[in-house]
Amino acid sequence: MMKMRQRGLALLLSGTMALGLLAGCSTEKETAEDIYTPGTYEGQAQGFGGPVTVKLTVDGSKITEAVVTGENETADFGGKAIPQLQEQVMKAQSADIDGVSGATVTSTAVKEAAGKAIAAAKGEQAEVKPLTPGTYTATKEGYQRCHVTVSVTVDETRIQDVQIVECTDNPITVTETPCREIPAAILAHQTYNVDGVTGATFTSNAIKNAVKDCLDQAGGSDGFSAPVEKAPLTQGEDVHTDVLVVGGGGAGMTAAVEAYTGGVAGETSGLEVIMIEKAGFLGGTTSVSGGVRFQYTDETGKYDDAWVESVVEAEKATLQPYMELEFNEDLIRGQARVMNKTNQLLDGIGVVSIPGAWGTSLASPDDHEDRWGGSFLTYAVNQYLPKTDIDVRLNTRATKLITDDAGAVVGVEVQDKTSTYNIYAQKVILACGDFVHNEELIAQYAPEFVGGIPFAAGTNTGDGFLMALEIGAVPLGDKMMGTMGADAIVGQSPDYKPFLNYGAGRAMYVNKNGQRFCQENLTMYVTHHALLQQEGQVGWGIVDANNPMLDVLANSTSEYVCHADTLEELAEMLEIPADALQATVEKYNGYFRAGEDKDFGVPVEQMRPIEEGPYYAFRLRPILMSSMVGLKADGECRILREDGSAIPNLFGAGNVIFGGNITSYYVAAHGVGTAVYTGDLAAAAAVKEILAENK
């Protein structure tokens, strides 16, 4: 059996672990029948996305009801685990529960919170001991298999200082904010249980858990675990602007810059621009992307109508195999018209670009590592924005589009950390991403993709999509953009290397029954869909000792890569039927020798016979990166109604209009490309309308 690493659940706090000992100090007459004071008691602990609360109702002898809540836990993992954890507490009649695999942080929080509630029901109070003065350090796993190291200085009663010693989490556009804000909040409130930075949950939790570890080293964290009390939201003053951009990813940032400059770096349009972002930083999914954007150039330098039409035809040829609906040819044409201008604008504000394999890559200064990818685009724009008058409002979520009696959009209702208010605008551009983190919307609009592991900006929950539907916008498409990675941890960057080196016709894929399940030479964005339909949503790529790229697997230290001298041994490691795997290999090899794959149609030149050991396998899991369901738009990104008319004053950019308009499945370099080009296109059209209306 292949051994997979599992993160062990953390032990309860020492005070909680001592409950049985403390109970033994009661009167001699006390029995198991009267260990509790009847009533309802509550405990709270830090979960994955925020506080997890356990509310226990007890009679004298037992827990009669357990209610576990964690509103900010991830829907796919912690959220799904909560009902099971609640049942475990009831069954165990204690905090000593097994937890749920894949939801380690949530499980640990439930154990800790249940322990606190039980202690309260027994009339026990956790002893808060004086701390041992000094400076302590701790390291916790953060984002994308990286870590955060924190030092905490304490005296006997207070936290004196919190410093980030090292943060290998990346990209900096995501991690910089929690590394700055979380230590300051902990110091100010004297508790590690502060709010995390929206959109940077992994790094936020790593910092908070490291601080908790340091406090435990110093003598105990119990006295520093109280959640920060939140003041009720107030009604703020309304705001007015010319252009409101909702969302601060690649599309929103480009739209804001275009609206502010009028399309030329160093100039200004004279219009007021506000950009709001739900997260505590700018960047969105672009920050965690590869960063390559498709680009066509004109050697003559004319970029005239004839060139535009040649781009349209080239794009249609590129996208045709991956489009199941009618092409929005006008939108492709619109992107082609602004493409050269968009790239000049981005280069002009510091987004340095170089030619790449699939289009334009992002060049970064020497001190920026290759792993930055798309985050360099958002980093460069972040450096530019303070030099402008663009009003950037972070931690600000749009909740509803405001329309007038004629149905025209006139603004957006928003909510920040302290208040709710309205932002009225002449034009609104929705650039707030997709719904990869909204399981309900996936089930409704792309049901064949339920169960994939999301990897994208955690704020992508379909806000703009839903707001637009409420006022008559039209949804298009029924797919999700995805790939196949080795690991299955929500929020962690998938390990693509085995797949990239051995996918797309370089290996034979089998499911847990040892059977092939797809045409292996197709793009990973298509084959991951087939993987989603397999039992357990897991597969394996199989190669033999003669594979031309064997060294990658042979040198791999991944727990998701294994090898054996025989197919029988390999099957045992993968926990799949050996006879089925042997039969599949023989059939596959027979097709190769005959020159025709009769099952899936893989061209024989892209098949790799599996004949000689040692044999290698790498795990395949379906990763969801964005929804390919978008809002119907016209050639200048106006959002359309069912009858084809534009919703006045409403535009879309980026992923909110990507799927369904120009492609059904993702095509390489089109995520960031579509983001920046439609961001520019939408803003240019909005500015043109404003200037015409203001004459």
Disulfide bonds with the S-S distance in Angstrom:
none
